Each structure stands twice: as C-alpha cells, then as structure tokens.
Amino acid sequence: MRRVSIIGVGCTPFGKLNGRSIKDLALQACREALADAGIAPHQIEAFYLGNFAGGMLAQQELTAALVAGALGIGSVPSTKVEGACASGGIALRHGYMMVAAGYYDVVLVAGVEKMTQASTEEVTAALSAAADRQAEGSTGLTFPGFFAAMARRYLHEYGATLDHLAAVALKNRENAQRNPRAHFYGKPATFDEIRQSRLVADPLRLYDCSPISDGACAAVLAAGERASEFRGTPVDILGSGQATGSTTLQEMDDLCSLEAVVEAARQAYEQAGVGPEDIDVAEVHDCFSIAELIALEDLGLMPRGEAGPRTAAGETRVGGRVAVNPSGGLLSKGHPVGATGMAQVFEIVRQLRGDSDHQVPRARIGLTHNVGGTGGVAAVHILGAR
C-alpha cells in the first residue's frame, strides 16, 4: 500500500449557524481545504462525504453529489458515507484506502451536519435512529441514558467520582476558549457551574453532554509521493483502523469499554508501528464526559480505572503527559455528528503542522478516535508530521 498524506484542511465554525444550509456548510469547508492545499477542483479524482442525519433533520439527501456539483469537481465518483457519529472518520478511511490502494492520487473528504434548526426532541429522535429500533430503541433508551449507564458502572467499578467527570468537562471548556471555531468559544464555565448544572441522565449533567451543533470540515488527501507537488504542508496518515462492536447495551460484555474502539486502535497502532506511549496529542470522541475517560483507557493512553484521577491531575491538558482534545472536544467544540470525525482530523493536522490555535509543544504524532452509535462502529487514525 502507498503512503497517504493530508495536504490541506478546512473547517467552518461550529455552533448555531442560522441561515446556513447543509450544502453551504460543506462547500465552505471543502473550498477552504482546496485553498489550503493549493489545488484546483478539477484535480480531485473522488469525493467522500460523511453525513448522518441530513435526510431527517435538514430534509436533504444526495448530499455528496450536490456538494460535488457545486464545487465543480466534475463527474468524479461522489459517495455519501454514514456511520452515525463516526460518519466523518469512516469517510476519511474510505478516502485513505482508495489512495493507498492506488485507485486515485488525489481525493477530497468532508463531513457535515445541520442540526440546530430542529427541536431538541427532533434531534434526539434522529440520533436515536443509530440505536437498534427493534431492541433497546423501542424501550425509549436514548444516548444520554446509554452513557449514563456506562458512567454508573464505571464509577462503581473503579471508584471514580463525579468530580472526575467534571474535570473532563472543565478541561475541554477551557480548551475551547483558545479555539475560535468552537461552539462554546467565549463562553467559559467554572467547576462549580459544571457540577451544579441540571441533571440530564443520572449521573450525567448538562455540561457532561455535547451540544447540538452545525458545522463542516474537510481534508484533501494525496499519494505520499505526490504530496510535495502541492502547496500544503503534508501530514501523513500512518495508521487507519475500523471495527464493529455491540449495537445494544444488553450485548456488551463490559460496560466500561467499547470493543470496537479497542480493535480499531489495535489495527491503527499496528499499521503505524507505534504504541499509545508515542502519542503526543489526541482528539477523542467525548460525546459525554464519561466517554473521554473510557476512550483514554480503550486507546491505551491511560491504565484501566486511572483516567479519572489522571485527568483531574492535569495529565491530559496541553503541556501534560498527553494532550487530549485541545480543540475543546465534542463537549465544547461542538458535535455536528457527520462532521465530528473530520473536525478531529482538522485539529490534529494543524497540531502536527505547528499552526493550531492551542498548540501542543513539539507534537509529532497524533490520534483521532471517532465512535458511532452505542459503540457499534469506531474509526481510529494515527497521523504523523513529516
């Protein structure tokens, strides 16, 4: 397989973007990525677009073809990729594999979601479509409820505390104050505000949950040997993993771990030839505060049961042992679900190029971790600076 490089990235702000359509958002991110790479639309050979709920929330399907047409990239293959909240990460993997296999030399990958025009009830119903509607979905179990059950078990199993959950939310809210694209940029919160926010699903409170957001991100991928032909500073995709896990709570062997993440991470580390100890910066899928703690352990970045106290001790802050979610993560950067995986890539690429808004010193190897549904799918990518 050939080496694959990311040669350009683009990203809209995340948040409540009134008056912007799903198509408009995707176009902005794609045009920024093309400009960053110094590449013309006609040079793109294929397009992959991650999107989950466009039909349900924005009443728009055929999104990839619509965006491709507006971009002017011609009749090249354009494919929409759906994997719930992991749609963006899976879209990246599809683009990566096609370039690595030699089918294409230059590919555009994006992720987009438009959510805030819908009510909370409508968004909740749309997100619940990622659960098994003939099993737990029919009982009314929502994703806050699912992750609340994981949190309860984790607190019981490892002696973690509610303060540990709040430490995740606080760190990511503080990180977002350095990210002008973040949903909660300019909206700091204190530890007490986080701990005292209203209960959503015991033990998770409002600030333990990611917000409903709009946004889009994109990246241009190129064969490694051609990366120097373009203007962008290349960042290599060292490893890519994807795996499938349990789609219902009742099927899980361990409520403190997502098997798809463990397997996808194993694949990515093995391909990259690195281990968790080599990761300088990670963007992990913190849809809820408990999800970050479990992710740190599933990815091998923290020993089992220790992510809570180590987070509270500052090990995951910028300047700590491994910087986690310097963008603000889903909790504070925002979570437009189809765009989230690509937003993680956007942040890690900028970290490895040395031009992030919240730069991790001497970052050379980064990781992205994108999860869909109740852990039914996960994509993990490891990126490296040239």
TIFIPA-420334 format. One record per residue: residue in one letter; z negated, x negated, y of N, C-alpha, C in turn; residue number from 1. Coordinates in steps of 0.02 Angstrom, whole numbers. Example, Ala and Ser with C-alpha at 12.3 -4.5 7.8 and 13.67 -1.06 7.14 Angstrom:
BEGIN
PT  residuo     n_z     n_x     n_y    ca_z    ca_x    ca_y     c_z     c_x     c_y  num
PT        A    -390    -660    -284    -390    -615    -225    -390    -660    -165    1
PT        S    -354    -642    -112    -357    -684     -53    -394    -645       2    2
***
This chain:
BEGIN
PT  residuo     n_z     n_x     n_y    ca_z    ca_x    ca_y     c_z     c_x     c_y  num
PT        M       0     -42     -60       0       0       0       0     -44      63    1
PT        R      34     -20     115      39     -57     177     -23     -48     220    2
PT        R     -36     -97     262     -88     -90     312     -66     -38     363    3
PT        V    -114       3     386    -100      55     436    -145      43     496    4
PT        S    -116      48     556    -153      37     618    -150      99     662    5
PT        I    -202     109     700    -203     160     753    -186     125     817    6
PT        I    -131     146     849    -106     110     908    -114     149     973    7
PT        G    -140     210     969    -150     249    1030    -193     309    1016    8
PT        V    -236     329    1063    -279     387    1054    -281     428    1119    9
PT        G    -297     492    1112    -304     536    1170    -353     591    1154   10
PT        C    -387     617    1205    -437     669    1194    -448     709    1257   11
PT        T    -452     775    1250    -470     819    1305    -545     817    1315   12
PT        P    -571     843    1369    -642     858    1372    -659     910    1319   13
PT        F    -722     911    1297    -747     963    1252    -793    1009    1291   14
PT        G    -790    1074    1276    -834    1121    1310    -800    1189    1316   15
PT        K    -821    1226    1366    -792    1292    1379    -733    1282    1427   16
PT        L    -673    1280    1399    -613    1264    1438    -574    1327    1452   17
PT        N    -597    1364    1501    -566    1429    1517    -494    1420    1540   18
PT        G    -451    1466    1520    -382    1466    1542    -338    1417    1504   19
PT        R    -365    1383    1454    -326    1335    1415    -313    1364    1346   20
PT        S    -251    1364    1324    -233    1389    1258    -241    1334    1207   21
PT        I    -241    1352    1143    -245    1303    1090    -186    1256    1092   22
PT        K    -128    1282    1110     -68    1241    1116     -74    1192    1174   23
PT        D     -99    1215    1231    -108    1172    1290    -154    1113    1274   24
PT        L    -209    1128    1239    -258    1076    1224    -228    1023    1178   25
PT        A    -193    1046    1126    -162     998    1080    -110     955    1116   26
PT        L     -71     986    1160     -20     948    1196     -51     894    1240   27
PT        Q    -105     910    1274    -137     860    1317    -160     800    1276   28
PT        A    -194     812    1220    -219     757    1179    -162     716    1151   29
PT        C    -110     749    1128     -53     713    1098     -16     671    1151   30
PT        R      -7     699    1210      28     662    1263     -13     601    1284   31
PT        E     -79     608    1286    -122     552    1304    -116     497    1250   32
PT        A    -115     517    1187    -110     468    1133     -43     431    1135   33
PT        L      11     468    1148      77     437    1153      79     387    1211   34
PT        A      51     408    1267      50     363    1326       7     302    1312   35
PT        D     -49     311    1278     -93     255    1263     -58     204    1218   36
PT        A     -17     230    1172      20     186    1126      83     157    1159   37
PT        G     105     186    1214     167     165    1245     227     182    1203   38
PT        I     227     243    1177     279     264    1130     310     329    1153   39
PT        A     374     338    1141     409     399    1161     406     451    1105   40
PT        P     408     516    1123     404     568    1072     456     561    1017   41
PT        H     516     540    1034     569     537     983     557     483     931   42
PT        Q     508     439     943     493     386     895     445     410     840   43
PT        I     416     469     849     370     497     799     411     523     739   44
PT        E     389     505     679     426     523     618     394     581     579   45
PT        A     331     596     593     297     653     561     235     670     603   46
PT        F     212     732     596     156     757     636     109     797     591   47
PT        Y      45     781     594      -7     817     557     -58     843     606   48
PT        L     -74     907     602    -120     939     649    -177     973     611   49
PT        G    -238     951     623    -297     983     594    -318    1043     635   50
PT        N    -324    1100     602    -347    1161     636    -376    1208     584   51
PT        F    -432    1239     600    -465    1283     552    -458    1356     569   52
PT        A    -477    1376     630    -485    1446     645    -437    1472     698   53
PT        G    -380    1439     707    -332    1461     758    -309    1533     748   54
PT        G    -297    1552     687    -274    1620     674    -328    1671     688   55
PT        M    -390    1655     667    -445    1703     675    -470    1707     747   56
PT        L    -475    1651     782    -507    1650     848    -457    1649     905   57
PT        A    -401    1616     897    -351    1611     951    -289    1652     937   58
PT        Q    -288    1687     880    -230    1729     860    -165    1688     862   59
PT        Q    -171    1625     840    -113    1582     841    -109    1541     777   60
PT        E     -55    1552     740     -40    1511     681      24    1472     694   61
PT        L      50    1439     644     109    1395     650      98    1344     706   62
PT        T      36    1322     713      17    1281     770      53    1214     771   63
PT        A      60    1182     713      91    1116     711     163    1119     737   64
PT        A     201    1168     715     271    1173     736     275    1189     811   65
PT        L     230    1232     836     231    1249     907     217    1188     950   66
PT        V     167    1149     930     149    1089     969     205    1037     964   67
PT        A     233    1028     903     286     979     895     347     996     938   68
PT        G     364    1061     941     421    1082     982     409    1068    1055   69
PT        A     349    1083    1079     333    1073    1149     330     999    1167   70
PT        L     311     957    1118     308     885    1130     378     853    1133   71
PT        G     426     886    1101     493     859    1099     502     805    1047   72
PT        I     466     811     991     473     759     939     527     776     888   73
PT        G     566     828     902     624     843     861     607     881     797   74
PT        S     649     872     747     644     912     686     604     877     631   75
PT        V     562     829     650     523     792     600     474     840     566   76
PT        P     450     823     505     402     865     471     338     873     511   77
PT        S     317     936     520     256     951     556     212     995     512   78
PT        T     151     974     499     109    1006     450      40    1021     478   79
PT        K      19    1084     472     -50    1101     489     -94    1088     429   80
PT        V    -152    1057     440    -199    1039     387    -264    1077     398   81
PT        E    -288    1111     346    -350    1149     352    -401    1127     300   82
PT        G    -460    1109     323    -515    1091     279    -580    1108     313   83
PT        A    -582    1169     342    -641    1192     381    -657    1140     435   84
PT        C    -720    1120     441    -739    1073     494    -713    1003     482   85
PT        A    -687     989     422    -658     924     407    -583     923     416   86
PT        S    -554     973     448    -481     977     455    -453     915     490   87
PT        G    -485     891     542    -461     833     578    -462     770     536   88
PT        G    -517     759     500    -522     700     458    -472     700     402   89
PT        I    -459     758     373    -410     763     319    -340     753     347   90
PT        A    -326     779     406    -261     768     438    -248     693     447   91
PT        L    -300     657     470    -293     585     478    -277     552     410   92
PT        R    -311     573     359    -299     544     292    -227     556     269   93
PT        H    -200     616     282    -131     630     263     -83     583     300   94
PT        G     -93     576     366     -51     531     404     -57     459     380   95
PT        Y    -118     439     367    -131     371     342     -95     358     276   96
PT        M    -101     404     229     -71     394     163       5     390     167   97
PT        M      35     430     210     108     430     215     135     365     245   98
PT        V      98     337     293     118     273     321     104     217     270   99
PT        A      45     219     239      27     168     191      76     165     132  100
PT        A     101     224     112     147     228      56     219     209      75  101
PT        G     232     202     139     298     182     161     346     238     176  102
PT        Y     323     300     175     367     356     191     386     356     265  103
PT        Y     338     340     308     350     338     380     321     274     408  104
PT        D     347     254     466     319     197     502     274     218     560  105
PT        V     289     275     590     251     298     649     237     373     641  106
PT        V     173     391     644     151     460     633     102     480     687  107
PT        L     106     542     709      58     570     757      11     617     720  108
PT        V     -54     609     731    -105     652     700    -149     681     755  109
PT        A    -165     745     751    -208     777     801    -253     828     768  110
PT        G    -303     850     806    -347     905     786    -362     947     846  111
PT        V    -367    1013     837    -378    1057     894    -415    1120     873  112
PT        E    -453    1148     919    -484    1214     909    -497    1245     977  113
PT        K    -487    1311     981    -503    1350    1041    -551    1405    1018  114
PT        M    -614    1402    1042    -666    1445    1013    -705    1486    1065  115
PT        T    -712    1461    1126    -762    1490    1172    -742    1557    1200  116
PT        Q    -678    1577    1192    -658    1643    1216    -684    1699    1171  117
PT        A    -707    1681    1111    -732    1730    1063    -808    1736    1071  118
PT        S    -835    1792    1048    -908    1802    1050    -941    1759     996  119
PT        T   -1006    1749    1003   -1044    1711     952   -1037    1744     884  120
PT        E   -1038    1810     883   -1031    1846     819    -963    1834     788  121
PT        E    -910    1834     829    -843    1821     803    -835    1750     778  122
PT        V    -865    1702     813    -861    1633     792    -900    1623     727  123
PT        T    -959    1654     723    -999    1649     662    -961    1677     602  124
PT        A    -928    1733     612    -890    1764     558    -831    1719     537  125
PT        A    -798    1689     587    -741    1645     571    -765    1583     533  126
PT        L    -819    1552     556    -844    1493     521    -867    1510     451  127
PT        S    -893    1571     442    -917    1591     376    -860    1598     326  128
PT        A    -798    1599     350    -741    1602     305    -735    1537     265  129
PT        A    -771    1485     285    -771    1422     248    -821    1424     190  130
PT        A    -859    1478     184    -904    1487     127    -869    1530      75  131
PT        D    -895    1531      15    -867    1572     -39    -885    1645     -26  132
PT        R    -835    1685      -6    -848    1754      14    -865    1799     -45  133
PT        Q    -851    1776    -106    -870    1816    -165    -937    1795    -193  134
PT        A    -967    1744    -163   -1032    1721    -187   -1082    1727    -130  135
PT        E   -1106    1670    -104   -1159    1673     -53   -1134    1703      12  136
PT        G   -1070    1697      26   -1044    1726      87   -1054    1801      90  137
PT        S   -1053    1834      33   -1062    1906      32   -1134    1927      43  138
PT        T   -1181    1879      38   -1252    1895      49   -1272    1888     122  139
PT        G   -1226    1862     164   -1242    1854     234   -1267    1784     252  140
PT        L   -1265    1737     203   -1285    1669     218   -1237    1637     268  141
PT        T   -1263    1612     323   -1222    1577     373   -1234    1502     369  142
PT        F   -1196    1464     406   -1206    1392     403   -1272    1370     433  143
PT        P   -1298    1400     487   -1366    1383     507   -1416    1396     451  144
PT        G   -1407    1450     414   -1451    1464     358   -1445    1413     303  145
PT        F   -1384    1392     288   -1373    1341     236   -1407    1276     254  146
PT        F   -1396    1252     316   -1425    1188     335   -1501    1194     347  147
PT        A   -1524    1254     363   -1597    1264     367   -1629    1257     299  148
PT        A   -1595    1282     247   -1621    1274     179   -1623    1200     159  149
PT        M   -1571    1163     178   -1571    1091     165   -1627    1056     203  150
PT        A   -1638    1077     265   -1691    1047     305   -1759    1060     275  151
PT        R   -1772    1122     254   -1836    1138     223   -1849    1094     162  152
PT        R   -1797    1087     120   -1806    1047      59   -1816     974      77  153
PT        Y   -1778     949     126   -1784     879     146   -1854     864     174  154
PT        L   -1879     908     217   -1946     899     244   -1998     897     188  155
PT        H   -1990     941     139   -2037     944      83   -2030     882      39  156
PT        E   -1969     861      25   -1957     807     -23   -1979     740       3  157
PT        Y   -1968     727      68   -1978     660      94   -2034     656     147  158
PT        G   -2065     711     162   -2118     709     212   -2093     699     283  159
PT        A   -2029     713     293   -2002     711     361   -2033     766     403  160
PT        T   -2027     760     469   -2059     807     514   -2009     838     562  161
PT        L   -2031     891     596   -1989     922     647   -1976     874     705  162
PT        D   -2022     828     717   -2011     778     769   -1952     733     751  163
PT        H   -1942     721     686   -1885     680     665   -1819     715     680  164
PT        L   -1818     781     667   -1758     819     684   -1746     817     760  165
PT        A   -1798     825     798   -1792     824     871   -1769     755     895  166
PT        A   -1788     702     860   -1768     634     880   -1692     626     875  167
PT        V   -1662     658     825   -1589     657     818   -1557     692     878  168
PT        A   -1581     753     892   -1553     792     946   -1562     757    1014  169
PT        L   -1619     726    1024   -1632     692    1088   -1586     632    1096  170
PT        K   -1580     590    1044   -1537     532    1048   -1465     552    1064  171
PT        N   -1440     603    1031   -1371     623    1042   -1360     656    1110  172
PT        R   -1411     692    1134   -1405     721    1202   -1405     664    1254  173
PT        E   -1446     614    1243   -1446     557    1290   -1380     519    1287  174
PT        N   -1352     511    1227   -1288     477    1221   -1233     515    1258  175
PT        A   -1236     581    1255   -1184     622    1288   -1183     613    1363  176
PT        Q   -1239     590    1392   -1241     580    1464   -1198     520    1485  177
PT        R   -1175     481    1437   -1131     425    1450   -1058     442    1433  178
PT        N   -1046     502    1410    -979     522    1387    -953     579    1430  179
PT        P    -909     565    1478    -885     618    1524    -845     673    1490  180
PT        R    -823     663    1427    -787     715    1391    -833     761    1352  181
PT        A    -897     746    1350    -944     783    1308    -960     852    1336  182
PT        H    -971     899    1291    -989     968    1309   -1051     968    1354  183
PT        F   -1100     927    1337   -1163     927    1374   -1170     867    1422  184
PT        Y   -1114     840    1442   -1116     787    1493   -1145     816    1558  185
PT        G   -1192     779    1586   -1225     803    1647   -1278     856    1634  186
PT        K   -1296     866    1571   -1347     916    1553   -1398     885    1506  187
PT        P   -1442     842    1533   -1492     809    1491   -1544     859    1466  188
PT        A   -1582     838    1416   -1636     879    1390   -1694     833    1371  189
PT        T   -1754     858    1377   -1813     819    1358   -1833     834    1286  190
PT        F   -1875     791    1260   -1900     801    1191   -1936     868    1186  191
PT        D   -1977     884    1235   -2014     948    1233   -1967    1008    1236  192
PT        E   -1915    1004    1277   -1866    1059    1280   -1832    1069    1212  193
PT        I   -1818    1015    1179   -1787    1020    1113   -1835    1051    1063  194
PT        R   -1896    1027    1062   -1945    1052    1013   -1964    1124    1026  195
PT        Q   -1960    1146    1089   -1982    1214    1105   -1925    1263    1113  196
PT        S   -1863    1241    1100   -1806    1288    1106   -1812    1342    1053  197
PT        R   -1777    1397    1064   -1786    1455    1020   -1764    1441     949  198
PT        L   -1799    1474     903   -1785    1466     832   -1719    1501     815  199
PT        V   -1676    1467     777   -1613    1495     754   -1617    1513     680  200
PT        A   -1635    1465     639   -1645    1475     567   -1699    1425     546  201
PT        D   -1758    1449     534   -1816    1407     520   -1800    1352     468  202
PT        P   -1810    1289     485   -1845    1260     543   -1800    1238     600  203
PT        L   -1736    1256     599   -1689    1233     649   -1693    1274     713  204
PT        R   -1697    1239     769   -1699    1271     834   -1632    1262     869  205
PT        L   -1627    1292     928   -1563    1294     963   -1533    1224     972  206
PT        Y   -1575    1176     992   -1549    1109    1006   -1536    1069     943  207
PT        D   -1554    1097     885   -1537    1067     821   -1467    1087     798  208
PT        C   -1433    1130     836   -1369    1159     816   -1313    1138     865  209
PT        S   -1255    1123     839   -1199    1104     882   -1172    1166     918  210
PT        P   -1145    1157     978   -1121    1213    1018   -1051    1234    1000  211
PT        I   -1033    1295    1019    -964    1320    1013    -923    1288    1068  212
PT        S    -868    1254    1050    -831    1214    1098    -756    1222    1089  213
PT        D    -719    1206    1143    -646    1198    1141    -630    1124    1146  214
PT        G    -573    1104    1119    -552    1035    1130    -499    1012    1081  215
PT        A    -471     954    1094    -419     924    1051    -422     849    1058  216
PT        C    -404     814    1003    -398     741    1003    -338     722     961  217
PT        A    -311     662     973    -251     640     938    -250     565     931  218
PT        A    -210     541     883    -201     470     872    -130     456     847  219
PT        V    -103     400     867     -39     377     841     -51     323     789  220
PT        L     -23     332     730     -30     284     676      37     247     666  221
PT        A      32     183     649      93     144     637      81      95     580  222
PT        A     135      77     546     131      25     496     104     -39     528  223
PT        G      57     -72     494      23    -129     523      69    -183     548  224
PT        E     123    -195     511     168    -249     531     208    -232     594  225
PT        R     209    -168     613     245    -148     673     199    -135     733  226
PT        A     134    -139     722      87    -120     775      97    -160     839  227
PT        S     115    -223     832     123    -265     892     184    -247     934  228
PT        E     227    -203     908     286    -183     947     268    -134    1003  229
PT        F     208    -105     999     189     -53    1045     135     -78    1093  230
PT        R     124     -40    1146      79     -63    1199       6     -60    1179  231
PT        G     -13     -12    1138     -83      -1    1123    -115     -60    1086  232
PT        T    -180     -68    1095    -218    -118    1057    -232     -90     987  233
PT        P    -206    -121     935    -212     -91     868    -282     -97     839  234
PT        V    -302     -44     804    -363     -43     763    -342     -23     693  235
PT        D    -362     -62     643    -339     -50     575    -382       1     538  236
PT        I    -350      42     497    -386      85     450    -397      45     387  237
PT        L    -459      23     376    -475     -21     320    -485      18     255  238
PT        G    -512      78     261    -526     118     202    -526     191     217  239
PT        S    -504     231     167    -500     304     176    -523     337     111  240
PT        G    -569     384     117    -593     420      58    -597     495      71  241
PT        Q    -584     534      20    -592     606      23    -615     631     -44  242
PT        A    -662     679     -43    -687     706    -106    -706     779     -97  243
PT        T    -713     814    -153    -731     884    -155    -801     891    -185  244
PT        G    -841     936    -157    -908     947    -182    -922    1021    -193  245
PT        S    -985    1037    -199   -1005    1106    -212    -988    1150    -152  246
PT        T    -966    1210    -166    -949    1257    -113   -1001    1311    -104  247
PT        T   -1054    1308    -143   -1109    1355    -135   -1175    1318    -142  248
PT        L   -1226    1344    -110   -1293    1315    -113   -1319    1315    -185  249
PT        Q   -1306    1368    -221   -1333    1375    -288   -1305    1325    -338  250
PT        E   -1247    1296    -322   -1216    1247    -367   -1240    1176    -354  251
PT        M   -1277    1164    -300   -1297    1097    -282   -1353    1072    -326  252
PT        D   -1345    1011    -351   -1398     980    -392   -1455     955    -348  253
PT        D   -1439     936    -286   -1488     905    -242   -1476     932    -171  254
PT        L   -1524     970    -144   -1515     998     -78   -1523     946     -22  255
PT        C   -1539     884     -41   -1547     832       8   -1488     783       9  256
PT        S   -1432     805     -21   -1374     761     -24   -1311     803     -33  257
PT        L   -1255     778      -6   -1190     810     -16   -1147     764     -58  258
PT        E   -1133     785    -119   -1099     742    -167   -1030     720    -144  259
PT        A    -995     763    -107    -929     745     -82    -933     686     -34  260
PT        V    -985     682       6    -993     627      53   -1006     562      16  261
PT        V   -1050     564     -34   -1065     504     -73   -1002     476    -104  262
PT        E    -960     519    -134    -900     497    -167    -847     473    -117  263
PT        A    -837     511     -63    -788     490     -13    -807     423      18  264
PT        A    -871     413      30    -895     349      57    -884     292       7  265
PT        R    -897     306     -57    -886     254    -108    -813     232    -108  266
PT        Q    -767     280    -104    -696     264    -103    -678     221     -42  267
PT        A    -703     242      16    -685     207      78    -713     137      80  268
PT        Y    -777     128      60    -806      61      58    -768      16      10  269
PT        E    -752      43     -49    -718       2     -99    -649     -21     -74  270
PT        Q    -612      25     -44    -546       7     -19    -551     -43      38  271
PT        A    -600     -34      81    -608     -77     140    -636    -146     122  272
PT        G    -670    -150      64    -701    -213      45    -762    -229      86  273
PT        V    -796    -177     110    -858    -186     149    -912    -141     120  274
PT        G    -973    -149     145   -1028    -107     124   -1062     -76     184  275
PT        P   -1110     -31     173   -1145       1     229   -1176     -49     277  276
PT        E   -1196    -107     251   -1229    -157     293   -1180    -188     343  277
PT        D   -1116    -178     333   -1066    -207     378   -1047    -161     436  278
PT        I   -1070     -99     435   -1051     -50     486   -1090     -63     551  279
PT        D   -1053     -70     605   -1084     -80     671   -1096     -15     708  280
PT        V   -1051      33     699   -1054      95     736   -1025     151     692  281
PT        A   -1056     209     694   -1034     265     652   -1035     329     693  282
PT        E    -984     370     682    -983     439     707    -989     484     646  283
PT        V   -1048     516     640   -1061     558     581   -1064     631     600  284
PT        H   -1055     674     550   -1046     746     560   -1114     780     567  285
PT        D   -1142     777     627   -1208     806     641   -1200     878     667  286
PT        C   -1171     922     627   -1165     992     647   -1234    1022     660  287
PT        F   -1283     997     625   -1354    1013     636   -1392     948     632  288
PT        S   -1451     945     662   -1488     882     664   -1503     856     594  289
PT        I   -1519     901     547   -1533     880     479   -1472     848     447  290
PT        A   -1412     870     467   -1351     843     438   -1343     769     453  291
PT        E   -1366     746     512   -1361     675     527   -1408     635     482  292
PT        L   -1469     658     472   -1516     621     429   -1489     615     358  293
PT        I   -1463     670     332   -1437     669     263   -1374     626     260  294
PT        A   -1332     628     311   -1272     587     313   -1289     513     311  295
PT        L   -1338     493     350   -1357     422     353   -1376     396     283  296
PT        E   -1408     439     244   -1429     419     177   -1372     423     127  297
PT        D   -1331     476     132   -1273     482      87   -1223     425      97  298
PT        L   -1218     401     159   -1171     347     176   -1200     278     161  299
PT        G   -1263     276     141   -1295     212     126   -1318     174     187  300
PT        L   -1317     206     245   -1338     172     306   -1413     168     313  301
PT        M   -1449     212     277   -1521     213     275   -1544     225     204  302
PT        P   -1602     198     183   -1628     215     117   -1648     288     113  303
PT        R   -1648     316      53   -1666     386      43   -1735     401      71  304
PT        G   -1739     454     111   -1802     477     138   -1825     441     200  305
PT        E   -1787     390     223   -1810     350     280   -1771     362     345  306
PT        A   -1720     404     343   -1679     413     402   -1719     443     460  307
PT        G   -1766     488     445   -1804     519     498   -1846     470     538  308
PT        P   -1893     435     505   -1934     388     543   -1894     330     573  309
PT        R   -1840     309     541   -1800     255     568   -1762     278     630  310
PT        T   -1740     341     630   -1708     369     690   -1758     372     747  311
PT        A   -1818     397     732   -1871     402     783   -1889     333     811  312
PT        A   -1883     282     769   -1900     214     790   -1844     181     830  313
PT        G   -1786     215     836   -1732     189     878   -1680     149     842  314
PT        E   -1680     148     775   -1632     107     739   -1560     131     745  315
PT        T   -1550     195     764   -1482     222     768   -1457     228     841  316
PT        R   -1496     203     887   -1474     202     957   -1425     145     969  317
PT        V   -1386     150    1022   -1344      94    1042   -1390      34    1057  318
PT        G   -1377     -21    1024   -1421     -79    1028   -1469     -84     970  319
PT        G   -1472     -30     928   -1514     -31     869   -1477     -62     810  320
PT        R   -1505     -52     749   -1476     -85     690   -1406     -61     677  321
PT        V   -1393       5     683   -1325      32     677   -1320      91     726  322
PT        A   -1274      87     772   -1267     140     822   -1234     201     790  323
PT        V   -1267     259     797   -1242     320     766   -1230     373     820  324
PT        N   -1169     397     822   -1148     449     869   -1158     429     943  325
PT        P   -1133     371     963   -1138     353    1034   -1100     402    1079  326
PT        S   -1054     441    1052   -1018     491    1091   -1061     550    1109  327
PT        G   -1116     559    1074   -1158     619    1080   -1155     661    1017  328
PT        G   -1107     645     973   -1102     681     910   -1084     754     920  329
PT        L   -1080     791     866   -1065     862     869   -1118     899     908  330
PT        L   -1181     876     902   -1236     911     935   -1228     913    1011  331
PT        S   -1201     860    1041   -1197     858    1114   -1128     843    1141  332
PT        K   -1086     810    1102   -1016     803    1123    -981     870    1116  333
PT        G   -1001     908    1065    -971     973    1051    -936     973     984  334
PT        H    -920    1034     960    -892    1040     892    -836    1092     890  335
PT        P    -778    1077     923    -719    1118     912    -691    1100     843  336
PT        V    -705    1140     793    -707    1117     724    -644    1080     701  337
PT        G    -585    1104     717    -525    1070     695    -514    1002     728  338
PT        A    -546     992     785    -537     929     823    -590     877     807  339
PT        T    -644     897     776    -702     853     769    -686     788     733  340
PT        G    -651     790     677    -636     729     641    -596     680     682  341
PT        M    -548     705     722    -508     661     763    -548     636     824  342
PT        A    -596     676     848    -639     652     902    -681     593     880  343
PT        Q    -702     595     817    -739     538     790    -695     475     790  344
PT        V    -633     483     770    -585     427     769    -574     401     840  345
PT        F    -565     447     887    -556     428     957    -613     382     980  346
PT        E    -674     402     965    -732     363     987    -734     295     953  347
PT        I    -724     293     887    -729     229     851    -672     182     872  348
PT        V    -613     207     882    -558     165     905    -576     133     972  349
PT        R    -602     172    1018    -620     145    1084    -678      95    1078  350
PT        Q    -725     108    1033    -779      60    1022    -752      -7     998  351
PT        L    -705      -5     951    -679     -67     921    -631    -102     968  352
PT        R    -602     -65    1016    -561     -97    1068    -604    -124    1125  353
PT        G    -667    -103    1127    -712    -126    1180    -707     -88    1244  354
PT        D    -680     -26    1242    -673      12    1305    -705      82    1300  355
PT        S    -758      89    1261    -793     152    1256    -835     164    1319  356
PT        D    -850     227    1333    -894     244    1389    -966     224    1375  357
PT        H    -983     216    1311   -1051     197    1291   -1045     142    1239  358
PT        Q   -1025      83    1262   -1002      30    1217   -1059       0    1176  359
PT        V   -1045      -7    1111   -1090     -42    1065   -1072    -116    1068  360
PT        P   -1119    -160    1084   -1102    -231    1090   -1075    -260    1025  361
PT        R   -1020    -297    1031    -991    -335     975    -973    -292     915  362
PT        A    -952    -230     928    -932    -185     872    -866    -209     842  363
PT        R    -866    -220     776    -806    -243     741    -785    -195     686  364
PT        I    -832    -161     655    -817    -115     600    -851     -48     614  365
PT        G    -813       7     611    -840      73     624    -824     122     568  366
PT        L    -861     176     566    -854     226     513    -852     296     543  367
PT        T    -810     339     515    -810     410     533    -824     451     470  368
PT        H    -861     506     480    -885     547     424    -877     620     444  369
PT        N    -832     656     410    -813     724     429    -823     769     368  370
PT        V    -860     824     377    -878     868     321    -854     938     335  371
PT        G    -830     973     283    -808    1042     289    -849    1089     246  372
PT        G    -864    1147     274    -900    1198     237    -970    1176     219  373
PT        T    -994    1199     161   -1060    1180     137   -1056    1116      96  374
PT        G   -1019    1068     123   -1009    1006      87    -954    1011      35  375
PT        G    -911    1062      41    -858    1072      -6    -804    1019      -2  376
PT        V    -799     986      55    -750     932      64    -778     882     114  377
PT        A    -761     819     104    -782     767     151    -728     714     155  378
PT        A    -720     686     215    -674     631     226    -711     575     263  379
PT        V    -705     515     237    -738     457     267    -685     404     280  380
PT        H    -684     376     340    -638     322     357    -676     263     386  381
PT        I    -652     204     369    -681     142     396    -626     106     435  382
PT        L    -641      91     497    -594      61     543    -618      -9     561  383
PT        G    -570     -54     574    -588    -122     592    -548    -148     651  384
PT        A    -581    -186     694    -548    -218     750    -504    -274     725  385
PT        R    -450    -288     760    -405    -343     742    -439    -410     759  386
***
